[in-house]
Amino acid sequence: MLWIILICLIIAGIIINNFTSLKVFGKIVAWFFGIVLVLCLIVFLIIAIAEANDKKEQEAYWEKVKQTPLIEWACDSDGIQLHLGERPRFVYQCSTGKPIATLYSDGYTCIPSYKTVNHWKHCEHTNQTSKYKPFKI
């Protein structure tokens, strides 16, 4: 409702040229909305640039991960084989679907032995099969 009143006052100030207080108020409101519009455009531009940089960093990370070898016995929660460079939250054995490791703040905790390691590749697993059988949790 307040916006409608302000717009009506601005229009009235434009139509009636000799009512000075409305013209001054209209100029003040126009400058205010102009500044707000410019600030919003700057914020949207900063957000767009930040998202573009994040996307580039993500693509570079995944390209680096894809250059690491694919591990036959380790899968993520979707049953997709893991590259050595990946650090998912949960690691499962591909052939059985049993959990191997879980990521915590201090590193991976191996499920059978409950020891903490820096990378999930250091956890024990029961068998290394060369055939990949996808599983679903």
Secondary structure, DSSP 8 states (H G I E B T S, - for coil): -HHHHHHHHHHHHHH-TT-HHHHHHHHHHHHHHHHHHHHHHHHHHHHHHHHHHHHHHHHHHHHHHHTS-EEEEEE-TTS-EEETT---SEEEETTT--EEEEEETTEEEETTT--EESSGGGS--S---SS------
